[in-house]
Structure formats: C-alpha cells, structure tokens
Amino acid sequence: MLVPMAKVEIIGPKNLFFDVVSLVHEQGRLHIEDLTRKIQSGEVPIDRMEVVEKQQRDQESMDDMLIRVRAILKALHRDNTPVNAEDRRQEYARMYALDSAALAAEIASVIAEVEDRTSSLASSHTSIEGELALLARYEPILHKIQPLAKQIITTGAYESVALLVERRYKAALEQLKEELDKITHKQCEIVSTDVDADTTAAIVVFSRTYSEPVHKFLAMENVNQIRLPSEFQDMPFDIAYDELRARRGALPGELGKVSTELEKMSLKWQLKLSTIRDVLIDKTEEISAIPKFGRTEYAFVITGWMPVKDVKPLMAQIMEHWKDDVIVNQTEIREDEYSDTPVALKNNPAMEPFQKLLGVYGMPRYGTMDATWMLFVFYPLFFGMIVGDLGYGMIMMGIILWLRFKFKDNDNITLATSILGPAATAVIAFGFLYGEFFGNLLGEKYFNVIRPLPIGPVTLPFDRVHFVETFMLLAVAVGVVQILLGLVFGIVNAVRTKNKHHLYEKGGMLVMLVSVGLAIAIGFATENFGSWTIWGQLLFAAFAFGGFIYAIRGGGVMGAVESILSVSHMASYIRIMAVGLAGAIFADAVNGIVANTGNIVAGLVIGILLHGLNFIIAAFSPSIHALRLNFLEFFGTFYETGSQQYKPFTKTGGEKSA
C-alpha cells in the first residue's frame, strides 16, 4: 500500500535556521522540496537561502577530507571488521557536535597518523598480489622450457631467446633457422623439443654481435617470444626458473605479513574512520541542502513531504526545543501536486520482493493504487498456468531452496528466490490440475498413475494437450477478467485523483467491453427466444456505443485507439495457452522418443537431456510472458507512474527512515 504523505511547511526566525535543519536531519523523515523552481517562477514570493562564504569553505575542506578518508578505508578494504554499534553511535554524536575548526583539526590528526602507513601497506599488498599473478603466469612456461635450457651452454659472447610454437607450425622452425642464418652469417643454432601434445619449445642461440637485427626480425615476424620479468631477463632460463620458484614461494609469506598489519590497522581505526566518513557526508549534505530552502528578511521556510504518522512527532520535537518560535504547518496535498509528491510503499514481508519488482516498472503515482499485491497474485498465477508440470515444479522448488540456503547472505539471490518461490508453487499446483509429471509420464500411456477423477460437472486432471480449445478459452477468459479488472482500477484511480478525463475514458471502455460481451452472451444463451434476443443485443450495442463515445470524450483519439486495443490485449493472453501447450507437447514428445529407443540407458540419457532443455526453457520463457502480460496489457489499463520515490533527508549516522 502507499504510505499516506503530508505536505509540511516549517517557518521560523533565521537565527534558528541551522538548528532546525539539524533537527530535521536527525529525525530523518522529511523529503525536502527544492523551492528553487517555484522561487524563480515567482510562484513563491520569497528568496532562496544562500550558503555563506565560510560554509562554502567548510564544505570544500570537508569534501577534500572525505575523499582522503574514503581512500584510506578503501586501502584497508576490511569492511567486515566488527564495530560496536553503541560505541559508534556515541563517537558519531561526539564528533558531529564539534564545530568546524575542531572537527577539521581532529580529522587532520587522524589522517596524518594513518594515511601514509595505510597507503604504503596497500601499495605493497597490491604489488605483491600483482607479482604473484605475474609469476604464476610465467612459471608453467619456464617449467616447459627449462629442461631444454639445461642442454644449452652459453658464454658472454652468445645470447639466447626462448620461443613457444604450436606443434602444427613446428616445420616453420626450419624456415626461421634459414632466415636467422642469413642475419647472423650462420652464427646461430635452434634447439627444440615437444613439451606437450600441442606445444613445441625452442631456444635460439646466436652471437651477441647480431642481437639487434635478430630481435628486430623476431618482432617483425610476430614470433611468440618468452619475455621474462625484468629481474629475470639476464639469467639463463634454467636458473631463472629456479629463482622464480623460490620468489613465488616467498611471496605468500610477505603477503600474509602485510595483510596481518592491515587487519590490525583496520581493527584499530575502522570505527574512527567510518564515523568520520559518515559525519563528513552528513555535514556536507546539510550545507548542500541549504539552497533548496527559502527565506525572507527575517525568517526561513522549509517545505517537504513526510509520512502522516511522523508529522506529530516532528511537531512535538520542535515545540519542545523552540516552543512557538518555530511553526510546523501540515497542508493538504492538492490533486495537482500528486505528480510531484514522493511515493513510499509499505507491504507485508511476503509482498516486499514483488514491490521491488514493481520498482523496475516504475513507482506508482501518489494517490493511485499500489499494484504490488497484483503482481504477487498474477505473476505466479500466469507462470504456473504456462508451465503447469509437477516434475518441473518440484525441480524448480528444489533449486530455489538450495540457492536460498547456499547463498542466504546474498541479497540478490534472496530477492530472486522470494519471487520465484511462489511461481514454482503455482507450477506444482497447476501440475496437479493438468495431471502432468514430466509431461504425460504418469498418464495411462506409460505408468498409468494419474487417472481421470469426475468431480461434479468436471473431470480432473484437465488434460490441456487434448482439450486445446478449452485451454485457449480459459486463457482468453483470464485475459478478459484481468483487463476488465484493470479498467475498474483505472476508475478507482481517476476517482481518487479527481481526474474526470480518465474517469470518462476508463469508465467508457469498461461499459463498452462489458456491453459487447453481454450482447455476445445473449446471442449464445437466448438464440431460441426470437425477437427478445435481437432487442437485448441492440440494447447492449447501444450501451457499447455510448461507452465508446465516453472513452473518446475522456481520452480523445487515444481513447478510441485504447478501446480497440483493449480487445487485442485480451487476445494477447492466448500466449498462456500457446507457450504452455508448446512445453507440454515437447515433454510428451520426449517421453515418446525415450519409449521408442529400446535401450534403457540410451533412453535415460536422451530423456534427461531433452527434459533438461525443456526445463531451461520453462524456467525463463514463461517468466518473460508472465511479466509482459502484467506490465504491458494489465498495467496499461490503469497504472500511473510517479516522478519521485520518497527519499528522506536523513543522517547516515542518525535514525533511519521507515
């Protein structure tokens, strides 16, 4: 549901302005209205509050300190370091109460004590990690060529280069030898060996006299040379390999020492540094908010929105501090202000994941209906209707439960499984209704476990593969109900927002569609009643025409277009039948293929692969169609998005908004 909001105006003498802003910031419930536009347009006959020169200097100084403190925290990269919440709250309150000079002096002393050492340790940590990664890349290469390198004895007059060549290009080494002989006047030798099934290692030994032309030639021919890190470049390859292994063995110990010292520093400074960061953020936010407020010669004006339930506590706090010197007025939100009013949603825990899913489409406009519960109902319903297989549903539920247990600290996984859990439950429920377990595996054709059971006028399970027309009519009926329900919600929104154009448009469309439906129903139900059938159809046709006229009156040309499109939107729900039937027929076909293989092992392998493919399709495609039907067809009939979400002016270290 949408949280009821109140428009609030706070007025007081200018000498109390900063104290009042600090209290509002501390309470953390007011969504500030930026008065700049209204002041510039003359809608509000006041001036903007201005940031004085000292505040500007303080903000610039704090911005600089905030950058440095964040850099230190990033260098420590120990965000999971335990911090006592009460100690942190007390430290925040103490530091926030300091004046700008005292705060700057304290932060400067902390930065001076921590910054250089932290930067040095972080640099060492990064350098060691980089060196480890580099050596890890070179060690297997040297491991391949070092047996070959031991066969080569070079003196100061000779130089060697190691190459790696794909075995399929091994013959190219002979051509390389011919070219190098020309350059070195035959003072060159190439020794090679196969190091594995795909790679040949080669070492080229040549006179240092020809070092420059040889290296230039190899570079021009894009030969894959092994270029060692600088500290190993002047060593023979076998010695370089031993040195590299020794260095790589020593680096983890060095990295451990640096990490330990970083951990100690984090334990010592995390509380202080994170508190400084939050104080600086909140202080700079207060200064940044100043130009959003208004002023007269003697007074200040703060306007914004907050939940209705929080207005009285704010009034009580301001009365306690300043009596009648500061006035809080709660004003009614006019209909023309609904589009600017921030929106806050509050739903029960089961619906909160669907509230976040709704946020992807857009927050509802203030004063209209919250569609969270509609997604909660219809998304799983459509998903279940499409997939409708007990076997697939059980696998989905198993995967969802495993993910939820395995990644319980991952917010994204928790959100996704909270949405897909009800969908998988609906798949299982419709699997019972359709009598499908990996298609018709448990039907009378194979294991004969599921048998028809008459229940009054109907027989369950409902075999959708054999009753395609019925399934199609059921899907269209769901579409008719949802589109008509959306138009009813559109009328409700129009009444709430007092928008007569929307009222005419949605009401006219509803009357038109219902009248057309009743006229058709009369034709089928009373075909033996002669003229009464015709008069009844004419009556509802007149109602339908009147509804169409009202739809045009409310929405103009678009009202006429939407009236016609609403019929196609209803037909769009056939996709429930089409996509669901395709999956069910695919599953049945897989079972037929398996049954005809004549080999249990081969049939099992084919069945697992093909049912696995169908399961993957069933996990993704129906979800897209279920969201499309809700977001496009259904929401298009009534849903209006708002311009902004409720974001209260709150301190990082203060109270949190509800």
KAQUI-V574851 format. One record per residue. N is the residue number from 0. RES is the residue in one small letter. OMEGA is omega in radians with two decimals (* if undefined). Layout:
N_RES_OMEGA, N_RES_OMEGA
This chain:
0_m_3.08, 1_l_3.11, 2_v_3.11, 3_p_-3.11, 4_m_3.09, 5_a_3.03, 6_k_-3.04, 7_v_3.08, 8_e_-3.14, 9_i_-3.10, 10_i_3.12, 11_g_3.14, 12_p_-3.04, 13_k_-3.12, 14_n_3.11, 15_l_-2.99, 16_f_-3.04, 17_f_3.08, 18_d_3.13, 19_v_3.11, 20_v_3.13, 21_s_3.12, 22_l_3.11, 23_v_3.11, 24_h_-3.14, 25_e_3.14, 26_q_3.01, 27_g_-3.12, 28_r_-3.03, 29_l_2.97, 30_h_-3.00, 31_i_2.98, 32_e_3.09, 33_d_-3.07, 34_l_-3.04, 35_t_-3.08, 36_r_-3.12, 37_k_3.13, 38_i_-3.12, 39_q_-3.14, 40_s_-3.12, 41_g_3.13, 42_e_3.10, 43_v_-3.04, 44_p_3.10, 45_i_3.11, 46_d_3.07, 47_r_2.99, 48_m_-3.07, 49_e_3.07, 50_v_-3.11, 51_v_-3.03, 52_e_-3.13, 53_k_3.12, 54_q_3.11, 55_q_3.12, 56_r_3.12, 57_d_-3.13, 58_q_3.12, 59_e_3.12, 60_s_-3.13, 61_m_3.07, 62_d_3.12, 63_d_3.12, 64_m_-3.14, 65_l_3.10, 66_i_-3.10, 67_r_3.13, 68_v_3.10, 69_r_3.11, 70_a_3.11, 71_i_3.13, 72_l_3.11, 73_k_3.11, 74_a_3.10, 75_l_-3.10, 76_h_3.09, 77_r_-3.08, 78_d_-3.13, 79_n_3.09, 80_t_-3.08, 81_p_3.13, 82_v_3.11, 83_n_-3.04, 84_a_-3.12, 85_e_3.08, 86_d_-3.13, 87_r_3.13, 88_r_3.14, 89_q_3.14, 90_e_3.10, 91_y_-3.12, 92_a_-3.13, 93_r_-3.08, 94_m_-3.11, 95_y_-3.11, 96_a_-3.13, 97_l_3.04, 98_d_-3.00, 99_s_-3.12, 100_a_-3.14, 101_a_3.13, 102_l_-3.14, 103_a_-3.13, 104_a_-3.13, 105_e_-3.14, 106_i_3.13, 107_a_3.13, 108_s_3.10, 109_v_3.14, 110_i_-3.13, 111_a_-3.10, 112_e_-2.96, 113_v_-2.90, 114_e_-3.05, 115_d_-3.11, 116_r_3.13, 117_t_3.14, 118_s_3.14, 119_s_3.14, 120_l_-3.14, 121_a_3.11, 122_s_3.11, 123_s_-3.14, 124_h_3.14, 125_t_-3.13, 126_s_-3.13, 127_i_3.10, 128_e_3.11, 129_g_3.13, 130_e_3.09, 131_l_3.14, 132_a_-3.14, 133_l_-3.12, 134_l_3.11, 135_a_3.12, 136_r_-3.07, 137_y_-3.05, 138_e_3.14, 139_p_3.10, 140_i_3.12, 141_l_3.11, 142_h_-3.14, 143_k_-3.00, 144_i_-3.03, 145_q_3.04, 146_p_3.10, 147_l_-3.11, 148_a_-3.13, 149_k_3.13, 150_q_-3.06, 151_i_3.07, 152_i_-3.13, 153_t_3.07, 154_t_-3.14, 155_g_-3.11, 156_a_-3.08, 157_y_3.13, 158_e_-3.14, 159_s_3.10, 160_v_3.12, 161_a_-3.14, 162_l_2.97, 163_l_-3.07, 164_v_3.02, 165_e_-3.03, 166_r_-3.13, 167_r_3.10, 168_y_-3.08, 169_k_-3.13, 170_a_-3.12, 171_a_3.13, 172_l_3.12, 173_e_3.09, 174_q_3.10, 175_l_3.13, 176_k_3.14, 177_e_-3.13, 178_e_3.14, 179_l_3.07, 180_d_3.11, 181_k_-3.10, 182_i_-3.02, 183_t_-3.08, 184_h_3.09, 185_k_3.02, 186_q_-3.05, 187_c_3.09, 188_e_3.08, 189_i_3.09, 190_v_-3.08, 191_s_3.06, 192_t_3.08, 193_d_-3.10, 194_v_3.02, 195_d_-3.03, 196_a_-3.04, 197_d_-2.95, 198_t_3.01, 199_t_3.08, 200_a_3.13, 201_a_3.04, 202_i_3.13, 203_v_3.10, 204_v_-3.08, 205_f_-3.13, 206_s_3.13, 207_r_3.12, 208_t_-3.07, 209_y_-3.07, 210_s_-3.08, 211_e_3.14, 212_p_3.12, 213_v_-3.14, 214_h_3.12, 215_k_3.13, 216_f_-3.13, 217_l_3.13, 218_a_-3.13, 219_m_-3.12, 220_e_3.13, 221_n_3.09, 222_v_-3.06, 223_n_3.12, 224_q_3.06, 225_i_-3.12, 226_r_-3.10, 227_l_3.01, 228_p_-2.99, 229_s_-3.07, 230_e_-3.13, 231_f_-2.99, 232_q_-3.07, 233_d_-3.13, 234_m_2.94, 235_p_-3.00, 236_f_-3.14, 237_d_3.10, 238_i_3.11, 239_a_3.13, 240_y_3.13, 241_d_3.13, 242_e_-3.14, 243_l_3.13, 244_r_3.13, 245_a_3.13, 246_r_3.14, 247_r_3.10, 248_g_-3.10, 249_a_-3.03, 250_l_3.14, 251_p_3.09, 252_g_3.10, 253_e_3.12, 254_l_3.12, 255_g_3.13, 256_k_3.13, 257_v_3.14, 258_s_3.12, 259_t_-3.14, 260_e_3.07, 261_l_3.13, 262_e_3.12, 263_k_3.13, 264_m_3.12, 265_s_3.11, 266_l_-3.10, 267_k_-2.94, 268_w_-3.04, 269_q_-3.13, 270_l_-3.10, 271_k_-3.06, 272_l_3.14, 273_s_3.09, 274_t_3.09, 275_i_3.13, 276_r_-3.09, 277_d_3.10, 278_v_3.14, 279_l_3.10, 280_i_-3.09, 281_d_3.12, 282_k_-3.13, 283_t_3.09, 284_e_3.11, 285_e_3.14, 286_i_3.14, 287_s_-3.10, 288_a_-3.04, 289_i_-3.11, 290_p_3.12, 291_k_-3.07, 292_f_-3.13, 293_g_3.14, 294_r_2.91, 295_t_-3.11, 296_e_-3.04, 297_y_-3.00, 298_a_3.04, 299_f_3.10, 300_v_3.06, 301_i_3.10, 302_t_3.13, 303_g_-3.13, 304_w_3.06, 305_m_3.07, 306_p_-3.08, 307_v_-3.07, 308_k_-3.09, 309_d_-3.09, 310_v_-3.11, 311_k_3.05, 312_p_3.10, 313_l_3.10, 314_m_-3.12, 315_a_3.14, 316_q_-3.13, 317_i_3.09, 318_m_-3.13, 319_e_-3.09, 320_h_-2.96, 321_w_3.13, 322_k_-3.09, 323_d_3.14, 324_d_3.11, 325_v_-3.06, 326_i_3.05, 327_v_3.11, 328_n_3.01, 329_q_-3.11, 330_t_3.13, 331_e_3.09, 332_i_-3.13, 333_r_-3.12, 334_e_-3.13, 335_d_3.10, 336_e_-3.10, 337_y_-3.09, 338_s_3.13, 339_d_-3.07, 340_t_3.13, 341_p_-3.05, 342_v_3.00, 343_a_3.13, 344_l_3.09, 345_k_-3.13, 346_n_3.14, 347_n_-3.03, 348_p_-3.13, 349_a_-3.08, 350_m_-3.07, 351_e_3.08, 352_p_3.12, 353_f_3.03, 354_q_3.09, 355_k_3.07, 356_l_3.09, 357_l_3.13, 358_g_3.08, 359_v_3.13, 360_y_-3.13, 361_g_3.12, 362_m_3.13, 363_p_3.07, 364_r_-3.13, 365_y_3.14, 366_g_3.14, 367_t_-3.08, 368_m_3.02, 369_d_-3.07, 370_a_-3.10, 371_t_-3.10, 372_w_3.12, 373_m_3.04, 374_l_-3.14, 375_f_-3.12, 376_v_-2.92, 377_f_3.13, 378_y_3.08, 379_p_-3.13, 380_l_-3.12, 381_f_3.12, 382_f_3.14, 383_g_3.12, 384_m_-3.10, 385_i_-3.07, 386_v_3.00, 387_g_3.14, 388_d_-3.07, 389_l_-3.12, 390_g_3.12, 391_y_-3.14, 392_g_3.13, 393_m_3.09, 394_i_3.09, 395_m_-3.11, 396_m_3.10, 397_g_3.12, 398_i_-3.13, 399_i_3.13, 400_l_3.12, 401_w_3.12, 402_l_-3.11, 403_r_3.13, 404_f_-3.06, 405_k_-3.06, 406_f_-3.06, 407_k_3.13, 408_d_3.14, 409_n_-3.06, 410_d_-3.12, 411_n_3.10, 412_i_3.12, 413_t_3.12, 414_l_-3.10, 415_a_-3.13, 416_t_3.10, 417_s_3.10, 418_i_-3.07, 419_l_3.12, 420_g_3.07, 421_p_3.13, 422_a_3.11, 423_a_3.08, 424_t_3.10, 425_a_3.09, 426_v_3.13, 427_i_-3.13, 428_a_3.12, 429_f_3.04, 430_g_3.04, 431_f_-3.10, 432_l_-3.13, 433_y_-3.08, 434_g_-3.10, 435_e_3.04, 436_f_-2.94, 437_f_-3.08, 438_g_-3.10, 439_n_-3.05, 440_l_-3.12, 441_l_3.13, 442_g_-3.05, 443_e_3.14, 444_k_-3.09, 445_y_-3.05, 446_f_3.05, 447_n_3.10, 448_v_-3.12, 449_i_-3.12, 450_r_-3.14, 451_p_3.13, 452_l_3.12, 453_p_3.07, 454_i_-3.08, 455_g_-3.10, 456_p_-3.10, 457_v_3.09, 458_t_3.10, 459_l_0.01, 460_p_3.11, 461_f_-3.09, 462_d_-3.05, 463_r_3.14, 464_v_-3.10, 465_h_3.12, 466_f_-3.04, 467_v_-3.10, 468_e_3.13, 469_t_3.14, 470_f_3.12, 471_m_3.12, 472_l_3.10, 473_l_3.14, 474_a_3.12, 475_v_3.12, 476_a_3.08, 477_v_3.11, 478_g_3.12, 479_v_-3.13, 480_v_-3.08, 481_q_3.13, 482_i_3.11, 483_l_3.09, 484_l_3.10, 485_g_3.10, 486_l_3.06, 487_v_3.11, 488_f_3.09, 489_g_3.08, 490_i_3.11, 491_v_3.11, 492_n_3.14, 493_a_3.11, 494_v_-3.12, 495_r_-3.10, 496_t_3.14, 497_k_3.13, 498_n_-3.04, 499_k_3.11, 500_h_3.09, 501_h_3.12, 502_l_3.11, 503_y_-3.06, 504_e_-3.10, 505_k_3.12, 506_g_3.12, 507_g_3.12, 508_m_-3.14, 509_l_3.13, 510_v_-3.13, 511_m_-3.08, 512_l_3.14, 513_v_-3.13, 514_s_3.10, 515_v_3.12, 516_g_3.14, 517_l_3.10, 518_a_3.10, 519_i_-3.13, 520_a_3.11, 521_i_-3.14, 522_g_3.14, 523_f_-3.00, 524_a_-3.01, 525_t_-3.09, 526_e_3.14, 527_n_-3.09, 528_f_3.01, 529_g_-3.03, 530_s_3.13, 531_w_3.12, 532_t_-3.12, 533_i_-3.14, 534_w_3.11, 535_g_3.12, 536_q_3.10, 537_l_3.14, 538_l_-3.11, 539_f_3.04, 540_a_3.09, 541_a_3.08, 542_f_-3.13, 543_a_3.13, 544_f_3.09, 545_g_3.09, 546_g_3.13, 547_f_3.11, 548_i_3.13, 549_y_3.09, 550_a_3.09, 551_i_3.13, 552_r_-3.12, 553_g_-3.03, 554_g_-3.14, 555_g_-3.13, 556_v_-3.13, 557_m_3.07, 558_g_3.09, 559_a_-3.14, 560_v_-3.13, 561_e_3.12, 562_s_3.13, 563_i_-3.12, 564_l_-3.12, 565_s_3.09, 566_v_3.11, 567_s_3.08, 568_h_3.09, 569_m_3.14, 570_a_-3.12, 571_s_-3.13, 572_y_3.03, 573_i_3.12, 574_r_3.07, 575_i_3.12, 576_m_-3.02, 577_a_-3.10, 578_v_3.13, 579_g_-3.13, 580_l_3.12, 581_a_3.12, 582_g_-3.13, 583_a_3.12, 584_i_3.09, 585_f_-3.14, 586_a_3.11, 587_d_3.13, 588_a_3.09, 589_v_3.12, 590_n_3.10, 591_g_3.11, 592_i_-3.14, 593_v_-3.11, 594_a_-3.08, 595_n_-3.13, 596_t_-3.12, 597_g_3.14, 598_n_-3.04, 599_i_-3.08, 600_v_3.14, 601_a_3.12, 602_g_3.14, 603_l_3.14, 604_v_3.14, 605_i_-3.13, 606_g_-3.14, 607_i_-3.11, 608_l_-3.07, 609_l_3.06, 610_h_3.07, 611_g_3.08, 612_l_3.14, 613_n_3.12, 614_f_3.13, 615_i_3.10, 616_i_-3.11, 617_a_-3.12, 618_a_-3.03, 619_f_-3.05, 620_s_3.13, 621_p_3.13, 622_s_3.12, 623_i_-3.12, 624_h_3.13, 625_a_3.11, 626_l_3.13, 627_r_-3.11, 628_l_3.13, 629_n_-3.02, 630_f_-3.06, 631_l_-3.07, 632_e_-3.04, 633_f_-3.09, 634_f_3.14, 635_g_-3.12, 636_t_-3.04, 637_f_-2.91, 638_y_3.08, 639_e_-3.11, 640_t_3.10, 641_g_-3.06, 642_s_-3.10, 643_q_3.08, 644_q_-3.14, 645_y_3.11, 646_k_-3.05, 647_p_3.06, 648_f_-3.00, 649_t_3.13, 650_k_3.06, 651_t_-3.12, 652_g_-3.12, 653_g_3.13, 654_e_3.12, 655_k_-3.13, 656_s_-3.13, 657_a_*
